[in-house]
């Protein structure tokens, strides 16, 4: 999930400077998040997350506002 976290934080850094790349970073961060959960056969949510998920979850929650993180 560190890669998802890195892409999410890259979105924040690039937003307003290179919006196209920022949007791609956010899209990729969410895709990685969902693929990893599917691979591990887990559902999103605070009670299903591992400590290694928390950085990505916090970044994606802050950026998107979606409750799934």
Secondary structure as a PSIPRED ss2 file (coil, helix, strand):
# PSIPRED VFORMAT (PSIPRED V4.0)

   1 X C   1.000  0.000  0.000
   2 X H   0.000  1.000  0.000
   3 X H   0.000  1.000  0.000
   4 X H   0.000  1.000  0.000
   5 X H   0.000  1.000  0.000
   6 X H   0.000  1.000  0.000
   7 X H   0.000  1.000  0.000
   8 X H   0.000  1.000  0.000
   9 X H   0.000  1.000  0.000
  10 X H   0.000  1.000  0.000
  11 X H   0.000  1.000  0.000
  12 X H   0.000  1.000  0.000
  13 X H   0.000  1.000  0.000
  14 X H   0.000  1.000  0.000
  15 X C   1.000  0.000  0.000
  16 X C   1.000  0.000  0.000
  17 X C   1.000  0.000  0.000
  18 X C   1.000  0.000  0.000
  19 X H   0.000  1.000  0.000
  20 X H   0.000  1.000  0.000
  21 X H   0.000  1.000  0.000
  22 X H   0.000  1.000  0.000
  23 X H   0.000  1.000  0.000
  24 X H   0.000  1.000  0.000
  25 X H   0.000  1.000  0.000
  26 X H   0.000  1.000  0.000
  27 X H   0.000  1.000  0.000
  28 X H   0.000  1.000  0.000
  29 X H   0.000  1.000  0.000
  30 X H   0.000  1.000  0.000
  31 X H   0.000  1.000  0.000
  32 X H   0.000  1.000  0.000
  33 X H   0.000  1.000  0.000
  34 X H   0.000  1.000  0.000
  35 X H   0.000  1.000  0.000
  36 X H   0.000  1.000  0.000
  37 X H   0.000  1.000  0.000
  38 X H   0.000  1.000  0.000
  39 X H   0.000  1.000  0.000
  40 X C   1.000  0.000  0.000
  41 X C   1.000  0.000  0.000
  42 X C   1.000  0.000  0.000
  43 X C   1.000  0.000  0.000
  44 X C   1.000  0.000  0.000
  45 X C   1.000  0.000  0.000
  46 X C   1.000  0.000  0.000
  47 X C   1.000  0.000  0.000
  48 X C   1.000  0.000  0.000
  49 X C   1.000  0.000  0.000
  50 X C   1.000  0.000  0.000
  51 X H   0.000  1.000  0.000
  52 X H   0.000  1.000  0.000
  53 X H   0.000  1.000  0.000
  54 X H   0.000  1.000  0.000
  55 X H   0.000  1.000  0.000
  56 X H   0.000  1.000  0.000
  57 X H   0.000  1.000  0.000
  58 X H   0.000  1.000  0.000
  59 X H   0.000  1.000  0.000
  60 X H   0.000  1.000  0.000
  61 X H   0.000  1.000  0.000
  62 X H   0.000  1.000  0.000
  63 X H   0.000  1.000  0.000
  64 X H   0.000  1.000  0.000
  65 X C   1.000  0.000  0.000
  66 X C   1.000  0.000  0.000
  67 X C   1.000  0.000  0.000
  68 X C   1.000  0.000  0.000
  69 X C   1.000  0.000  0.000
